[in-house]
Amino acid sequence: MAVMDAQSATTQPRGAIARLRSMLGAVLGGSGEASLTRRLAGTIFIIRVLSAALAYFSQVLLARWMGGSDYGIYVYVWTWVLLLGSMMDFGISTSAQKIIPEYRTRGEHALLRGFLAGSRWMTFAVSSVVSLLLAGLVKLLSRWIGANEIVPLYIGCLTLPAFVVANTQDGIARSHDWMRLGLMPQFIIRQALIIGVTAGMFVLGFHLGATAAMLASAAAVWLAMIGQMVALNRRLDGHVPPGPKAYDVGFWLSISLPILMVEGFYLLLSYTDVLVLQQFRSSEEVGVYFAVVKTLALVSFIHYAMSATTAHRFAEYHALGDRERLSAYVAHAIKWTFWPSLAATILLLAFGQPLLWLFGPKFVTGYDIMFVAAIGLVVRAAVGPVERLLNMLGHQYACALAYGLSFVMNVVLCVALVPRYGGHGAAAATSISLVFETVLLFYIVRQRLGLHVLAFGKHS
C-alpha cells in the first residue's frame, strides 16, 4: 500500500506537468499564422515581463536609495525622455512595419537597402539637432525650472538621439520577425545596465540623486543602442542581398508622418497624467502615482506584444488583397489581447498592495488608484491592436483624429481633476479618455473597414 501511495504521488505531479505541456502545446504549437503570431507575441510578452520585473526592481531600488523628492524628479525627466524619444523618429519605427513588407513583396531591393540604412541615419541626425535645440530651451527657461531639475534635463537631452535610433532599429527588427533582437537591447539589457550602474554608485558611496540616476540611464541607453546596431547590421548582411541603395525619403515621410501623428497623440495621452500631476502636486505624490502605473504595466504589455507582432502582417495581407485572411487574423489578435489583459488586471489588483509596498510603505497609499486606472486599460484592450490595423491599411488620419480628440479630453480632465483629487483625478481622467478612444476606434473600423473589432460578439 505504501509503495502504491508513493507511486501515485509521483505520478500525479508528472501527470500535472504533462497536462501543462499539453496546454502550452495547444496554445503555442502549430505551424499556421495564428500559431506563429501567438509564439512571437509570447516572446515579446515574456521579454516585456522580464523587462517589467527589471524595471520594477530598479524603480524600487531607486525609490529607496534616492528618497521621494529626487525620485520624483528622476521620474519627471525620464518621462520626458520616453515621450520625446518615442516621437522624434518621425513614426519610422512603426512605418517600417509597412514599408519593409511592401518593398519585399514588390522585390524592390535597392529601396529596401536604402531604407534599412537611411532611416537610421536620418532619425539620428534630426534627433541630434532637436536635442541641441531642447538643451537651449532648458537654458532659456532655467529661471523658471527647479534648480535640481536643470542638470537632469540636460542629461535627458543627451540621451534622446540614442533612444530614437534604438526605436528605429526595433521597428526594422520586428519587420523581419526578429523580436528578441528588436526588444532585448531596449528592455532587458538597458534595464540591467541601469541597475548595475546605479547599484555600483550606491555601493561606492556616491550620492544617488536625480542627476546620478539620469547619468546611469543615459549611459545604458547609448550602450544598448550601439550593441543592437552591431547585431542588427550583421543579421541584415546575411538576410538582404548586397547591392546599390536607393532612397525614397518622400515616400517614407508620406507613410510615417501621419503615423507620427497617431503615435504622438498616443504618447501624449499616455504621459499627460504624470506631467500634469507634476505641475500641481508634490514630487512625492508623482512618485506614488508612477509606482501605480508601473505596477499596472503588465496589462499594457499584452497589448504591446500583440501590436508589435501583427502590424506588418496587417500590411502584408492588405497588400495581397486577402480580406478573408485579414479579417480572421484581426479577430484572433483582438481575442488574444483582451482575455489575457483581463486576467492580468484581476491578478494585479489582487496583489496590488504587496507589490506597491516593495517601493516603500508610503507607496501603498496608491492602491485604490489602481482600480480607477485599470478600468481604462481593460476597456481599451477590448478592441485589440486596431490602431495598428488602421495605420497599416492607410487610415492614419482617422486614427490620429481619434487619438487627438482623446488627448484633448485627457488634458482637460487632468487639469480639472488633478488639482483637487491628485493621483485619483489623473487616473480617472486617463480611464475616461481611454474609454472614449475605444469607442471612436471601434466606430472608425466598423465604418471604414466593415470589421467587428470587439473581443466578444460576431466578427465579420
DAZI-V328126 format. One record per residue. N is the residue number from 1. RES is the residue in one letter. SS is DSSP state (@ for helix, = for strand, . for the rest). NEAR is the number of other C-alpha atoms within 8 Angstrom. D_CENTER is the distance of its C-alpha to the mean C-alpha in whole Angstrom. Layout:
n->[N & N]
res->[RES & RES]
ss->[SS & SS]
near->[NEAR & NEAR]
d_center->[D_CENTER & D_CENTER]
This chain:
n->[1 & 2 & 3 & 4 & 5 & 6 & 7 & 8 & 9 & 10 & 11 & 12 & 13 & 14 & 15 & 16 & 17 & 18 & 19 & 20 & 21 & 22 & 23 & 24 & 25 & 26 & 27 & 28 & 29 & 30 & 31 & 32 & 33 & 34 & 35 & 36 & 37 & 38 & 39 & 40 & 41 & 42 & 43 & 44 & 45 & 46 & 47 & 48 & 49 & 50 & 51 & 52 & 53 & 54 & 55 & 56 & 57 & 58 & 59 & 60 & 61 & 62 & 63 & 64 & 65 & 66 & 67 & 68 & 69 & 70 & 71 & 72 & 73 & 74 & 75 & 76 & 77 & 78 & 79 & 80 & 81 & 82 & 83 & 84 & 85 & 86 & 87 & 88 & 89 & 90 & 91 & 92 & 93 & 94 & 95 & 96 & 97 & 98 & 99 & 100 & 101 & 102 & 103 & 104 & 105 & 106 & 107 & 108 & 109 & 110 & 111 & 112 & 113 & 114 & 115 & 116 & 117 & 118 & 119 & 120 & 121 & 122 & 123 & 124 & 125 & 126 & 127 & 128 & 129 & 130 & 131 & 132 & 133 & 134 & 135 & 136 & 137 & 138 & 139 & 140 & 141 & 142 & 143 & 144 & 145 & 146 & 147 & 148 & 149 & 150 & 151 & 152 & 153 & 154 & 155 & 156 & 157 & 158 & 159 & 160 & 161 & 162 & 163 & 164 & 165 & 166 & 167 & 168 & 169 & 170 & 171 & 172 & 173 & 174 & 175 & 176 & 177 & 178 & 179 & 180 & 181 & 182 & 183 & 184 & 185 & 186 & 187 & 188 & 189 & 190 & 191 & 192 & 193 & 194 & 195 & 196 & 197 & 198 & 199 & 200 & 201 & 202 & 203 & 204 & 205 & 206 & 207 & 208 & 209 & 210 & 211 & 212 & 213 & 214 & 215 & 216 & 217 & 218 & 219 & 220 & 221 & 222 & 223 & 224 & 225 & 226 & 227 & 228 & 229 & 230 & 231 & 232 & 233 & 234 & 235 & 236 & 237 & 238 & 239 & 240 & 241 & 242 & 243 & 244 & 245 & 246 & 247 & 248 & 249 & 250 & 251 & 252 & 253 & 254 & 255 & 256 & 257 & 258 & 259 & 260 & 261 & 262 & 263 & 264 & 265 & 266 & 267 & 268 & 269 & 270 & 271 & 272 & 273 & 274 & 275 & 276 & 277 & 278 & 279 & 280 & 281 & 282 & 283 & 284 & 285 & 286 & 287 & 288 & 289 & 290 & 291 & 292 & 293 & 294 & 295 & 296 & 297 & 298 & 299 & 300 & 301 & 302 & 303 & 304 & 305 & 306 & 307 & 308 & 309 & 310 & 311 & 312 & 313 & 314 & 315 & 316 & 317 & 318 & 319 & 320 & 321 & 322 & 323 & 324 & 325 & 326 & 327 & 328 & 329 & 330 & 331 & 332 & 333 & 334 & 335 & 336 & 337 & 338 & 339 & 340 & 341 & 342 & 343 & 344 & 345 & 346 & 347 & 348 & 349 & 350 & 351 & 352 & 353 & 354 & 355 & 356 & 357 & 358 & 359 & 360 & 361 & 362 & 363 & 364 & 365 & 366 & 367 & 368 & 369 & 370 & 371 & 372 & 373 & 374 & 375 & 376 & 377 & 378 & 379 & 380 & 381 & 382 & 383 & 384 & 385 & 386 & 387 & 388 & 389 & 390 & 391 & 392 & 393 & 394 & 395 & 396 & 397 & 398 & 399 & 400 & 401 & 402 & 403 & 404 & 405 & 406 & 407 & 408 & 409 & 410 & 411 & 412 & 413 & 414 & 415 & 416 & 417 & 418 & 419 & 420 & 421 & 422 & 423 & 424 & 425 & 426 & 427 & 428 & 429 & 430 & 431 & 432 & 433 & 434 & 435 & 436 & 437 & 438 & 439 & 440 & 441 & 442 & 443 & 444 & 445 & 446 & 447 & 448 & 449 & 450 & 451 & 452 & 453 & 454 & 455 & 456 & 457 & 458 & 459 & 460]
res->[M & A & V & M & D & A & Q & S & A & T & T & Q & P & R & G & A & I & A & R & L & R & S & M & L & G & A & V & L & G & G & S & G & E & A & S & L & T & R & R & L & A & G & T & I & F & I & I & R & V & L & S & A & A & L & A & Y & F & S & Q & V & L & L & A & R & W & M & G & G & S & D & Y & G & I & Y & V & Y & V & W & T & W & V & L & L & L & G & S & M & M & D & F & G & I & S & T & S & A & Q & K & I & I & P & E & Y & R & T & R & G & E & H & A & L & L & R & G & F & L & A & G & S & R & W & M & T & F & A & V & S & S & V & V & S & L & L & L & A & G & L & V & K & L & L & S & R & W & I & G & A & N & E & I & V & P & L & Y & I & G & C & L & T & L & P & A & F & V & V & A & N & T & Q & D & G & I & A & R & S & H & D & W & M & R & L & G & L & M & P & Q & F & I & I & R & Q & A & L & I & I & G & V & T & A & G & M & F & V & L & G & F & H & L & G & A & T & A & A & M & L & A & S & A & A & A & V & W & L & A & M & I & G & Q & M & V & A & L & N & R & R & L & D & G & H & V & P & P & G & P & K & A & Y & D & V & G & F & W & L & S & I & S & L & P & I & L & M & V & E & G & F & Y & L & L & L & S & Y & T & D & V & L & V & L & Q & Q & F & R & S & S & E & E & V & G & V & Y & F & A & V & V & K & T & L & A & L & V & S & F & I & H & Y & A & M & S & A & T & T & A & H & R & F & A & E & Y & H & A & L & G & D & R & E & R & L & S & A & Y & V & A & H & A & I & K & W & T & F & W & P & S & L & A & A & T & I & L & L & L & A & F & G & Q & P & L & L & W & L & F & G & P & K & F & V & T & G & Y & D & I & M & F & V & A & A & I & G & L & V & V & R & A & A & V & G & P & V & E & R & L & L & N & M & L & G & H & Q & Y & A & C & A & L & A & Y & G & L & S & F & V & M & N & V & V & L & C & V & A & L & V & P & R & Y & G & G & H & G & A & A & A & A & T & S & I & S & L & V & F & E & T & V & L & L & F & Y & I & V & R & Q & R & L & G & L & H & V & L & A & F & G & K & H & S]
ss->[. & @ & @ & @ & @ & @ & @ & @ & @ & @ & @ & @ & @ & @ & @ & @ & @ & @ & @ & @ & @ & @ & @ & @ & @ & @ & @ & @ & . & . & . & . & @ & @ & @ & @ & @ & @ & @ & @ & @ & @ & @ & @ & @ & @ & @ & @ & @ & @ & @ & @ & @ & @ & @ & @ & @ & @ & @ & @ & @ & @ & @ & @ & @ & @ & . & @ & @ & @ & @ & @ & @ & @ & @ & @ & @ & @ & @ & @ & @ & @ & @ & @ & @ & @ & @ & . & . & . & . & @ & @ & @ & @ & @ & @ & @ & @ & @ & @ & @ & @ & @ & @ & @ & . & . & @ & @ & @ & @ & @ & @ & @ & @ & @ & @ & @ & @ & @ & @ & @ & @ & @ & @ & @ & @ & @ & @ & @ & @ & @ & @ & @ & @ & @ & @ & @ & @ & . & @ & @ & @ & . & . & @ & @ & @ & @ & @ & @ & @ & @ & @ & @ & @ & @ & @ & @ & @ & @ & @ & @ & @ & @ & @ & @ & @ & @ & @ & @ & @ & @ & @ & . & . & . & @ & @ & @ & @ & @ & @ & @ & @ & @ & @ & @ & @ & @ & @ & @ & @ & @ & @ & @ & @ & @ & @ & @ & @ & @ & . & . & . & . & . & . & @ & @ & @ & @ & @ & @ & @ & @ & @ & @ & @ & @ & @ & @ & @ & @ & @ & @ & @ & @ & @ & @ & @ & @ & @ & @ & @ & @ & . & . & . & . & . & . & . & . & . & . & . & @ & @ & @ & @ & @ & @ & @ & @ & @ & @ & @ & @ & @ & @ & @ & @ & @ & @ & @ & @ & @ & @ & @ & @ & @ & @ & @ & @ & @ & @ & @ & @ & . & . & @ & @ & @ & @ & @ & @ & @ & @ & @ & @ & @ & @ & @ & . & @ & @ & @ & @ & @ & @ & @ & @ & @ & @ & @ & @ & @ & @ & @ & @ & @ & @ & @ & @ & @ & @ & @ & @ & . & . & @ & @ & @ & @ & @ & @ & @ & @ & @ & @ & @ & @ & @ & @ & @ & @ & @ & @ & @ & @ & @ & @ & @ & @ & @ & @ & @ & @ & . & @ & @ & @ & @ & @ & @ & . & . & . & @ & @ & @ & @ & @ & @ & @ & @ & @ & @ & @ & @ & @ & @ & @ & @ & @ & @ & @ & @ & @ & . & . & . & . & @ & @ & @ & @ & @ & @ & @ & . & . & . & @ & @ & @ & @ & @ & @ & @ & @ & @ & @ & @ & @ & @ & @ & @ & @ & @ & @ & @ & @ & @ & @ & @ & @ & @ & @ & . & @ & @ & @ & @ & @ & @ & @ & @ & @ & @ & @ & @ & @ & @ & @ & @ & @ & @ & @ & @ & @ & @ & @ & @ & @ & @ & @ & . & . & . & . & . & . & . & . & . & . & .]
near->[4 & 5 & 6 & 7 & 8 & 8 & 8 & 8 & 8 & 8 & 8 & 8 & 8 & 8 & 8 & 8 & 8 & 8 & 8 & 8 & 8 & 8 & 8 & 9 & 8 & 8 & 8 & 10 & 9 & 7 & 6 & 6 & 6 & 8 & 12 & 11 & 11 & 10 & 10 & 11 & 12 & 9 & 10 & 13 & 11 & 8 & 13 & 11 & 10 & 9 & 11 & 11 & 8 & 12 & 9 & 10 & 8 & 11 & 10 & 11 & 9 & 11 & 13 & 9 & 8 & 12 & 9 & 10 & 9 & 11 & 16 & 13 & 12 & 13 & 11 & 11 & 12 & 10 & 11 & 10 & 12 & 8 & 11 & 9 & 13 & 12 & 12 & 11 & 14 & 10 & 14 & 13 & 13 & 10 & 14 & 11 & 15 & 13 & 10 & 11 & 12 & 11 & 12 & 10 & 8 & 6 & 6 & 9 & 10 & 10 & 12 & 13 & 13 & 13 & 11 & 9 & 8 & 9 & 11 & 11 & 8 & 8 & 15 & 12 & 9 & 9 & 13 & 10 & 8 & 8 & 12 & 9 & 8 & 9 & 11 & 8 & 8 & 11 & 7 & 7 & 8 & 10 & 6 & 5 & 8 & 8 & 6 & 8 & 11 & 11 & 8 & 14 & 11 & 10 & 12 & 14 & 12 & 9 & 13 & 14 & 14 & 11 & 13 & 15 & 13 & 11 & 11 & 14 & 14 & 12 & 15 & 14 & 13 & 13 & 12 & 6 & 8 & 9 & 11 & 9 & 12 & 15 & 12 & 10 & 13 & 13 & 11 & 13 & 10 & 14 & 14 & 9 & 11 & 12 & 10 & 8 & 9 & 12 & 8 & 8 & 11 & 11 & 7 & 6 & 6 & 7 & 7 & 12 & 9 & 14 & 11 & 10 & 12 & 13 & 10 & 12 & 11 & 12 & 9 & 12 & 13 & 11 & 9 & 12 & 14 & 8 & 9 & 13 & 9 & 8 & 9 & 11 & 8 & 8 & 8 & 8 & 9 & 7 & 6 & 8 & 7 & 5 & 6 & 6 & 9 & 10 & 8 & 9 & 6 & 6 & 7 & 11 & 9 & 8 & 10 & 13 & 10 & 12 & 15 & 12 & 10 & 15 & 10 & 10 & 12 & 10 & 11 & 10 & 13 & 8 & 10 & 11 & 15 & 13 & 10 & 11 & 14 & 11 & 6 & 9 & 10 & 7 & 13 & 10 & 11 & 15 & 13 & 12 & 12 & 10 & 12 & 13 & 9 & 9 & 12 & 12 & 9 & 10 & 13 & 10 & 11 & 12 & 13 & 8 & 13 & 15 & 11 & 10 & 13 & 10 & 13 & 12 & 8 & 13 & 15 & 12 & 12 & 11 & 8 & 6 & 6 & 9 & 8 & 6 & 8 & 11 & 10 & 8 & 9 & 10 & 11 & 9 & 12 & 16 & 12 & 9 & 15 & 14 & 9 & 9 & 14 & 10 & 8 & 10 & 12 & 8 & 8 & 10 & 9 & 6 & 8 & 11 & 8 & 8 & 9 & 16 & 11 & 8 & 13 & 11 & 8 & 7 & 12 & 11 & 7 & 12 & 12 & 7 & 12 & 13 & 9 & 12 & 12 & 11 & 9 & 14 & 12 & 13 & 11 & 12 & 13 & 12 & 14 & 17 & 13 & 10 & 8 & 9 & 11 & 12 & 11 & 14 & 10 & 6 & 9 & 13 & 10 & 8 & 14 & 13 & 9 & 11 & 13 & 10 & 9 & 13 & 13 & 8 & 9 & 15 & 10 & 8 & 10 & 15 & 9 & 8 & 12 & 15 & 10 & 7 & 9 & 13 & 13 & 10 & 12 & 16 & 12 & 10 & 13 & 15 & 14 & 10 & 13 & 13 & 11 & 9 & 13 & 11 & 8 & 9 & 12 & 12 & 8 & 11 & 14 & 11 & 7 & 6 & 7 & 8 & 9 & 11 & 14 & 11 & 12 & 5 & 6 & 5 & 8 & 6]
d_center->[56 & 55 & 54 & 52 & 50 & 49 & 48 & 47 & 44 & 43 & 43 & 41 & 38 & 38 & 38 & 35 & 33 & 34 & 33 & 30 & 30 & 31 & 28 & 26 & 28 & 28 & 24 & 23 & 26 & 28 & 28 & 27 & 24 & 22 & 23 & 21 & 18 & 18 & 19 & 16 & 13 & 15 & 15 & 11 & 11 & 13 & 12 & 9 & 12 & 14 & 11 & 11 & 15 & 15 & 13 & 15 & 18 & 18 & 17 & 20 & 22 & 21 & 22 & 25 & 26 & 26 & 27 & 25 & 26 & 25 & 22 & 21 & 22 & 19 & 16 & 18 & 18 & 14 & 13 & 15 & 13 & 10 & 11 & 13 & 12 & 9 & 12 & 15 & 15 & 16 & 14 & 15 & 12 & 12 & 16 & 16 & 16 & 18 & 21 & 21 & 22 & 24 & 26 & 26 & 28 & 30 & 31 & 31 & 30 & 31 & 28 & 26 & 27 & 27 & 23 & 22 & 24 & 24 & 21 & 20 & 23 & 22 & 19 & 20 & 24 & 22 & 20 & 22 & 25 & 22 & 22 & 26 & 26 & 24 & 25 & 29 & 27 & 27 & 30 & 32 & 30 & 31 & 34 & 31 & 29 & 29 & 31 & 28 & 25 & 27 & 27 & 23 & 22 & 24 & 22 & 19 & 20 & 21 & 18 & 16 & 18 & 17 & 13 & 14 & 15 & 13 & 10 & 13 & 15 & 11 & 12 & 16 & 15 & 14 & 16 & 19 & 17 & 17 & 14 & 15 & 16 & 12 & 10 & 13 & 14 & 11 & 10 & 13 & 16 & 14 & 14 & 18 & 19 & 18 & 20 & 23 & 23 & 23 & 25 & 28 & 28 & 29 & 31 & 33 & 34 & 32 & 31 & 27 & 26 & 23 & 25 & 25 & 21 & 20 & 22 & 21 & 17 & 19 & 21 & 18 & 16 & 19 & 20 & 17 & 17 & 20 & 20 & 18 & 20 & 23 & 22 & 20 & 24 & 26 & 24 & 24 & 28 & 29 & 27 & 28 & 32 & 33 & 34 & 34 & 31 & 31 & 29 & 28 & 26 & 27 & 26 & 22 & 22 & 24 & 21 & 18 & 19 & 19 & 15 & 15 & 16 & 14 & 11 & 13 & 14 & 11 & 9 & 13 & 13 & 10 & 12 & 15 & 16 & 16 & 18 & 21 & 21 & 22 & 24 & 26 & 26 & 26 & 24 & 25 & 24 & 20 & 20 & 21 & 18 & 15 & 17 & 16 & 13 & 12 & 14 & 13 & 9 & 11 & 11 & 8 & 7 & 10 & 9 & 6 & 9 & 11 & 10 & 9 & 13 & 15 & 14 & 17 & 19 & 19 & 20 & 23 & 24 & 25 & 26 & 29 & 30 & 29 & 28 & 29 & 27 & 24 & 25 & 25 & 22 & 20 & 22 & 21 & 17 & 17 & 20 & 17 & 14 & 17 & 19 & 17 & 15 & 18 & 19 & 17 & 17 & 21 & 21 & 19 & 21 & 24 & 23 & 21 & 24 & 25 & 21 & 21 & 25 & 23 & 22 & 26 & 28 & 27 & 24 & 25 & 26 & 23 & 23 & 24 & 21 & 19 & 21 & 21 & 17 & 17 & 19 & 16 & 14 & 16 & 18 & 15 & 14 & 18 & 17 & 14 & 13 & 15 & 14 & 13 & 17 & 18 & 17 & 18 & 21 & 22 & 22 & 19 & 21 & 22 & 18 & 18 & 21 & 19 & 16 & 19 & 21 & 18 & 17 & 21 & 22 & 19 & 21 & 24 & 24 & 22 & 25 & 27 & 26 & 25 & 28 & 30 & 27 & 25 & 22 & 23 & 23 & 20 & 19 & 21 & 20 & 17 & 18 & 20 & 18 & 16 & 19 & 21 & 18 & 18 & 22 & 21 & 19 & 21 & 24 & 23 & 23 & 26 & 28 & 27 & 26 & 28 & 26 & 25 & 22 & 22 & 21 & 25 & 28 & 30 & 27 & 29]
